[in-house]
Amino acid sequence: MILISFVIIFASTVSASQEQSVTLKSEKPQFATITKRKVNKKNVKPGDFFKYSFTITNTGLEKIVYDYDIIPFSETKKIHEVILVWQSPKKQSIECSYTGKYNKKTKTFQISDKIKIQKGMQEGTWKLKSIILSAYHDVGEDDYYSASAKIYNSKIKNDCDNSDSNIMMDLSFADFRVRGTGKKLDREGPTVSPKGFNLSKKSISTKQKSKFTLKVRDKSKIKSVECVWAVYENGYKDPDYIRSKMKYNKKRKIYEYNVKLQKKDKKAKLIGIYLKDIYDNYRDYRIDNGKAKSLKDDFYGKHKNYLLGKKFKKVFSNMIVTNKKK
């Protein structure tokens, strides 16, 4: 009886230790931690700034395995970009991105920024929905691959799956409540007028550039302005397409882009403008099969395609830079 009791106790002890070890192995490794969390206030109104700062520490990004044997964090050994996604109760969102702040020695990425509260922003409690960590690995010839890892807020409903590149974390320290901004939400993307387009030069040599400028208007802060050019090479009918971000000139309050041509190029023609505000309200202006068209899309996912007037068609037809003959 004593021997049987000992065997039973030993077997149960082994079984318990095995169960414990299995449980530990099944836990998803936390590839990052967030410390030094600070916010200036929890309740804000129009004109206020919600200020926040925190430090992200890499505790295991190099161990994440991706499809096709791509493990960029282990190769680059750094975080190239961090994207914060804030969301209101009705899914109005603000996206903030940060680059070049990773400390390889301490494996930390420090973030300190602010969000201006303004009309058009939804009232209620805004939450930090997710934090996206990205790495880029250059493979030469202007090509690279990238991979990302996401930290999801465990306090809100999200689409986090069970992959090693996703973890859940309590991000409620970054909650802030908006009041006094009104019930009318900003659901319109930025706009331009035909008078807002300008080219400094219509004909350039390969050592010159033509400055393309654009005036953009929006009720809220503009997130991005991009232009698309069709570049026609001598002897070829089909063009190459270049899509580039335009830089904002604070003094002149316009967006700018330098158009350049190589020796083999015949001309460059503007075919599209793509605009987005901080709430991801989107609008484009483009030439499609010779017709001037536009698309607007709000953060709810509602979109509308429509034709533009003759003035837009005319201004697009004038946005052409040709290569000077030798």
C-alpha positions as CSV (number, residue, x, y, z in Angstrom):
1,M,0.0,0.0,0.0
2,I,2.8,2.4,0.9
3,L,4.6,1.5,-2.4
4,I,1.3,2.0,-4.4
5,S,0.7,5.4,-2.7
6,F,4.2,6.5,-3.5
7,V,3.8,5.6,-7.2
8,I,0.5,7.4,-7.4
9,I,1.9,10.5,-5.7
10,F,5.0,10.5,-8.0
11,A,2.9,10.0,-11.1
12,S,0.6,12.8,-10.3
13,T,3.6,15.1,-9.5
14,V,5.2,14.2,-12.9
15,S,1.9,14.8,-14.6
16,A,1.4,18.2,-13.0
17,S,5.0,19.3,-13.9
18,Q,4.4,18.1,-17.5
19,E,1.2,20.1,-17.7
20,Q,2.9,23.2,-16.2
21,S,5.7,22.9,-18.8
22,V,3.3,22.5,-21.6
23,T,1.4,25.6,-20.4
24,L,4.5,27.7,-20.3
25,K,5.6,26.6,-23.8
26,S,2.2,27.5,-25.3
27,E,2.4,31.1,-24.0
28,K,3.2,33.6,-26.8
29,P,6.5,35.4,-26.3
30,Q,6.2,39.1,-25.7
31,F,8.6,40.6,-28.3
32,A,8.2,44.2,-26.9
33,T,7.5,46.1,-23.7
34,I,6.3,49.6,-23.2
35,T,7.6,51.7,-20.3
36,K,7.9,55.4,-19.2
37,R,4.3,56.0,-20.1
38,K,3.2,59.6,-19.8
39,V,0.2,61.7,-20.9
40,N,-0.5,65.4,-20.1
41,K,-4.3,65.1,-19.6
42,K,-7.2,62.7,-20.0
43,N,-9.9,65.2,-21.0
44,V,-9.4,67.6,-23.9
45,K,-11.4,70.2,-25.9
46,P,-10.9,72.1,-29.2
47,G,-7.6,74.0,-29.1
48,D,-6.0,71.6,-26.6
49,F,-3.1,69.3,-27.3
50,F,-3.1,65.7,-26.1
51,K,0.6,65.0,-25.4
52,Y,2.0,61.5,-24.9
53,S,5.4,59.8,-24.5
54,F,6.6,56.3,-23.9
55,T,9.5,53.9,-24.7
56,I,9.2,50.7,-26.7
57,T,11.9,48.1,-25.8
58,N,12.7,45.3,-28.2
59,T,12.6,42.0,-26.1
60,G,12.5,39.5,-28.9
61,L,11.6,40.8,-32.3
62,E,14.6,38.9,-33.8
63,K,13.0,35.6,-32.9
64,I,9.8,36.1,-35.0
65,V,9.7,33.8,-38.0
66,Y,7.9,34.8,-41.1
67,D,6.8,33.0,-44.3
68,Y,9.4,32.4,-47.0
69,D,12.2,32.4,-44.3
70,I,12.2,36.2,-44.1
71,I,13.4,37.3,-40.7
72,P,14.2,41.0,-41.2
73,F,14.4,42.0,-37.5
74,S,17.2,39.5,-37.0
75,E,19.0,40.8,-40.1
76,T,18.5,44.6,-39.6
77,K,18.6,44.4,-35.8
78,K,16.5,47.5,-35.6
79,I,13.1,49.0,-35.8
80,H,12.9,51.3,-38.8
81,E,9.4,52.6,-38.3
82,V,6.7,52.7,-35.6
83,I,3.0,53.5,-36.5
84,L,0.4,54.4,-33.9
85,V,-3.3,54.0,-34.8
86,W,-5.8,55.9,-32.6
87,Q,-9.5,55.2,-32.9
88,S,-12.7,56.9,-31.8
89,P,-15.9,55.1,-30.7
90,K,-17.2,55.3,-34.3
91,K,-13.9,54.3,-35.9
92,Q,-12.7,57.7,-36.9
93,S,-8.9,57.2,-36.8
94,I,-5.6,59.1,-36.6
95,E,-2.4,57.5,-37.7
96,C,1.0,58.8,-36.6
97,S,4.3,57.4,-37.9
98,Y,7.9,57.7,-36.6
99,T,11.2,56.8,-38.1
100,G,14.9,56.9,-37.2
101,K,14.7,56.9,-33.4
102,Y,15.8,53.3,-32.6
103,N,18.8,52.9,-30.2
104,K,20.6,49.7,-31.0
105,K,22.5,49.6,-27.8
106,T,19.5,49.8,-25.5
107,K,17.1,48.3,-28.1
108,T,14.6,51.1,-27.4
109,F,12.5,53.4,-29.6
110,Q,11.4,56.5,-27.8
111,I,8.2,58.3,-28.9
112,S,7.1,61.8,-27.8
113,D,4.4,63.7,-29.7
114,K,1.0,65.5,-29.5
115,I,-2.4,65.5,-31.2
116,K,-4.2,68.7,-31.7
117,I,-7.9,68.6,-30.8
118,Q,-10.0,70.4,-33.4
119,K,-13.6,70.5,-34.9
120,G,-14.5,67.5,-37.0
121,M,-12.9,65.2,-34.5
122,Q,-15.4,62.8,-32.9
123,E,-16.4,63.3,-29.3
124,G,-15.9,60.5,-26.8
125,T,-13.0,58.3,-25.7
126,W,-10.2,57.8,-28.2
127,K,-8.1,54.7,-27.7
128,L,-4.7,53.6,-29.0
129,K,-5.9,50.7,-31.1
130,S,-2.5,49.3,-32.2
131,I,1.2,49.9,-32.5
132,I,2.9,48.6,-35.6
133,L,6.7,47.9,-35.6
134,S,8.3,47.6,-39.0
135,A,11.8,46.6,-40.4
136,Y,13.1,47.0,-43.9
137,H,15.9,44.9,-45.4
138,D,17.6,46.2,-48.6
139,V,18.3,43.5,-51.2
140,G,19.8,45.8,-53.8
141,E,18.7,47.3,-57.1
142,D,16.3,49.7,-55.3
143,D,14.4,46.7,-53.9
144,Y,13.7,45.6,-50.3
145,Y,11.5,43.4,-48.3
146,S,9.8,44.3,-45.1
147,A,7.9,42.7,-42.2
148,S,6.0,44.0,-39.2
149,A,4.9,43.1,-35.8
150,K,1.8,44.4,-34.1
151,I,0.8,45.3,-30.6
152,Y,-3.0,45.3,-30.2
153,N,-4.9,47.0,-27.4
154,S,-6.4,44.2,-25.2
155,K,-9.1,46.5,-23.9
156,I,-10.9,46.9,-27.3
157,K,-12.2,44.5,-29.9
158,N,-9.6,43.9,-32.7
159,D,-8.6,41.5,-35.4
160,C,-5.5,40.1,-33.7
161,D,-4.7,36.6,-34.8
162,N,-2.6,34.0,-33.1
163,S,0.6,34.5,-35.2
164,D,3.9,35.1,-33.5
165,S,4.0,38.6,-34.9
166,N,0.9,39.7,-33.0
167,I,0.6,40.3,-29.2
168,M,-2.1,41.8,-26.9
169,M,-1.2,44.5,-24.4
170,D,-3.2,46.9,-22.2
171,L,-2.7,50.3,-23.9
172,S,-5.4,52.2,-21.8
173,F,-2.7,54.6,-20.5
174,A,-3.2,56.4,-23.8
175,D,-6.9,56.9,-23.6
176,F,-8.2,60.5,-23.9
177,R,-11.7,61.9,-23.9
178,V,-12.7,64.6,-26.5
179,R,-15.4,67.1,-25.7
180,G,-16.8,70.2,-27.4
181,T,-15.9,69.4,-31.0
182,G,-19.5,69.1,-32.2
183,K,-21.5,66.3,-33.6
184,K,-20.6,66.9,-37.3
185,L,-17.6,64.7,-38.1
186,D,-15.1,65.5,-40.8
187,R,-15.8,63.0,-43.6
188,E,-14.5,65.0,-46.6
189,G,-11.1,64.6,-48.0
190,P,-8.8,67.5,-49.0
191,T,-9.6,69.5,-52.2
192,V,-7.8,71.4,-54.9
193,S,-9.0,73.8,-57.5
194,P,-7.8,74.1,-61.2
195,K,-6.1,77.4,-60.2
196,G,-4.0,75.6,-57.7
197,F,-1.7,73.8,-60.2
198,N,1.5,75.3,-61.4
199,L,4.7,74.3,-63.3
200,S,7.8,76.5,-63.2
201,K,9.1,75.3,-66.6
202,K,7.5,73.5,-69.5
203,S,10.8,72.4,-71.1
204,I,14.0,71.3,-69.3
205,S,17.4,69.7,-70.0
206,T,18.6,66.6,-68.2
207,K,20.5,68.8,-65.7
208,Q,17.5,71.0,-64.9
209,K,14.2,70.5,-63.0
210,S,10.7,71.9,-63.2
211,K,9.0,72.6,-59.9
212,F,5.4,71.4,-59.7
213,T,3.4,73.2,-57.0
214,L,-0.1,72.6,-55.7
215,K,-2.5,74.4,-53.3
216,V,-4.5,72.0,-51.1
217,R,-7.4,72.8,-48.7
218,D,-9.0,70.8,-46.0
219,K,-10.9,71.4,-42.7
220,S,-8.5,69.1,-40.8
221,K,-4.8,68.5,-40.9
222,I,-3.5,67.1,-44.2
223,K,-1.7,63.7,-43.9
224,S,-0.3,63.2,-47.4
225,V,-0.2,64.7,-50.9
226,E,1.1,62.5,-53.8
227,C,1.4,63.1,-57.5
228,V,1.7,60.6,-60.3
229,W,3.6,61.3,-63.6
230,A,3.6,59.3,-66.8
231,V,7.2,59.4,-68.2
232,Y,7.5,58.7,-71.9
233,E,10.8,57.3,-73.2
234,N,11.9,58.0,-76.7
235,G,10.9,55.2,-79.1
236,Y,8.4,53.7,-76.7
237,K,4.6,54.1,-76.7
238,D,3.8,53.0,-73.2
239,P,5.1,55.2,-70.3
240,D,6.6,54.4,-66.9
241,Y,4.7,55.7,-63.9
242,I,6.2,57.5,-61.0
243,R,4.2,58.1,-57.8
244,S,5.9,60.5,-55.3
245,K,5.1,62.3,-52.1
246,M,5.0,66.1,-52.4
247,K,6.7,68.2,-49.7
248,Y,4.9,71.0,-47.9
249,N,6.4,74.5,-48.1
250,K,5.3,76.3,-44.8
251,K,6.3,79.8,-46.0
252,R,4.3,79.6,-49.3
253,K,1.7,77.2,-47.9
254,I,1.9,74.9,-51.0
255,Y,3.0,71.4,-51.8
256,E,6.0,71.0,-54.1
257,Y,7.6,68.3,-56.3
258,N,10.6,68.5,-58.6
259,V,10.1,67.0,-62.1
260,K,13.3,65.6,-63.6
261,L,14.0,63.9,-67.0
262,Q,16.8,61.6,-68.1
263,K,18.4,61.7,-71.6
264,K,16.3,58.8,-72.8
265,D,13.0,60.5,-71.7
266,K,10.8,62.5,-74.1
267,K,8.3,64.0,-71.6
268,A,6.6,63.7,-68.3
269,K,2.8,64.2,-68.0
270,L,0.8,64.7,-64.7
271,I,-2.0,62.1,-64.6
272,G,-3.0,62.1,-60.9
273,I,-3.1,63.8,-57.5
274,Y,-3.9,61.7,-54.4
275,L,-4.9,63.5,-51.1
276,K,-5.5,62.2,-47.6
277,D,-6.2,64.0,-44.3
278,I,-5.4,62.7,-40.8
279,Y,-8.8,60.9,-40.4
280,D,-8.1,58.9,-43.6
281,N,-10.6,60.8,-45.7
282,Y,-9.3,60.3,-49.2
283,R,-9.8,62.2,-52.5
284,D,-8.0,61.9,-55.8
285,Y,-8.0,63.9,-59.1
286,R,-6.9,62.0,-62.2
287,I,-7.0,61.6,-65.9
288,D,-8.5,58.2,-66.9
289,N,-8.9,57.4,-70.6
290,G,-8.7,61.1,-71.5
291,K,-11.4,62.0,-69.0
292,A,-10.9,64.1,-65.8
293,K,-12.3,62.0,-62.9
294,S,-12.3,62.1,-59.1
295,L,-12.9,59.6,-56.3
296,K,-13.7,60.5,-52.7
297,D,-13.6,57.9,-49.9
298,D,-14.3,58.6,-46.2
299,F,-13.2,56.7,-43.1
300,Y,-16.5,54.8,-43.0
301,G,-15.5,53.3,-46.4
302,K,-18.2,55.1,-48.4
303,H,-16.9,56.3,-51.7
304,K,-18.1,58.1,-54.8
305,N,-16.7,58.4,-58.3
306,Y,-17.5,61.4,-60.4
307,L,-16.4,63.4,-63.5
308,L,-14.6,66.7,-63.2
309,G,-15.3,69.8,-65.2
310,K,-13.5,71.0,-68.4
311,K,-11.3,73.2,-66.3
312,F,-9.6,70.3,-64.6
313,K,-9.2,68.5,-68.0
314,K,-7.5,71.6,-69.4
315,V,-5.2,72.1,-66.4
316,F,-4.0,68.4,-66.6
317,S,-3.3,68.8,-70.3
318,N,-1.1,71.7,-69.5
319,M,0.9,69.9,-66.8
320,I,3.5,68.4,-69.3
321,V,7.3,68.8,-69.1
322,T,9.2,68.1,-72.2
323,N,12.9,67.3,-72.8
324,K,14.9,70.0,-74.6
325,K,16.3,68.8,-77.9
326,K,20.1,68.7,-78.3
